[in-house]
Amino acid sequence: MRRLWQKTILPPPVVREAMPLEFRKLGFSMHQDFDQLALDAESMGDIRHSMTQLGNVMQKCVACHAAYRIVVER
């Protein structure tokens, strides 16, 4: 599979290392899903299929935002 997201800017290594493993796995999985959505949308042109894929990816977004928070101590 072509990895479209690899062209994005990655956070600095110190930030990546501070991220929990499950967070990183979920993020990587989400990026793969968005890549597949883009490729399928381009090749299939089926809006219903794309919307189903988008709904599935968005569930990962919601799960991640519900589970992980950055807390700034003052």
Secondary structure, DSSP 8 states (H G I E B T S, - for coil): ---GGGGS----HHHHHHS-HHHHHHHHHHHHHHHHHHHHHHHH--HHHHHHHHHHHHHHHHHHHHH-------
